Amino acid sequence: MKRMNQDCGPVYPILPLEAYAHSQVAVLAKRQAERRAQKVQRIKKQIEEGTYEVRTVDVVRGIVRSEISWLLNREYAHLHEVW
């Protein structure tokens, strides 16, 4: 949104810091979604070509992350049941 000032050219409103932060989050989220889509397409292509290889360390990391997340969520739920 811009208005024209006859003497100085366009005038832009000053956004509150919170609005700016939200707009930056939206931009970052969109970039992340685009990168994820590109990664998925790349992996699909590799699978179709038979060239996709999974590293053992990546599988282990995924399992560990999943288990840690599950344990943290379980602990969080338990803490909130007590209160």
N, C-alpha and C positions, 0 to 999 in steps of 0.2 A: 504494500500500500504506500503510494507516494503522492505527495501534493507538490505542485509547482509554486515556488516562491519567485516572484518577478525579479528580485534583485540577485538572488544567489543560486538559482537553479532548483533542482529537486530537493525536497525536504523529506527525510525519512523519520518515522516515529521511533522513539527510543523504547526498545523492548525491555521489560523487566528481566532481571537476570534469570529468574525461574523459567520464563518463556524461552529464552535463548538456550538454556540448558536442555529443555524438552525438545527443541528443534534439533539440537546436536545429537541427542539420543536417537531421534527418529532417523537422522542421516546415517548414524553408525549402524542402527538396526537394519536399515535398507542395504547398506554395503555388506553386512554380515550375511543377510539372506541371499544376496547375489553371489557372494563367494561360495556359500554352501551349495547353491544350485549348480554353479560351475564345477565344484568338486564332485557332486553326484553325477553330473553328465560325464565327467572324465572317467570316473570309476565304472559307470555303465558301459562306456565304450571299451575300456580295458577288459571287462568281463566278457563282452561280446567277442572281442578279439582273442580271448584266452590268454591275455598277458597280465591279468591282475594277480598280484601276489600280496599276501598278508604277512606282515612281519610278526613273529611270535611276541615280541616286546609290546607291540601295539594291542594285541589281544589281551595280554596280561594287564596292561594299563587300563584298558576298558573294563575288565572284570573288577579290578581293584577300585576304580572310581565308582562303579555301580554299587559295590558292597559298602564302601564308605558312605556314599549318599544314602543308602538304605539304612545303615546304622545311625547316621545323624538324624534322619527323619524319624526313626523309631524313638530315639532319645528325646527329640524335640516334642513328639506327641506324648511321650511319657511324662515329661516335665509339665506339660500343660494340663494333663489329667489330674495331677497332684494339686495344682493350685486351683 
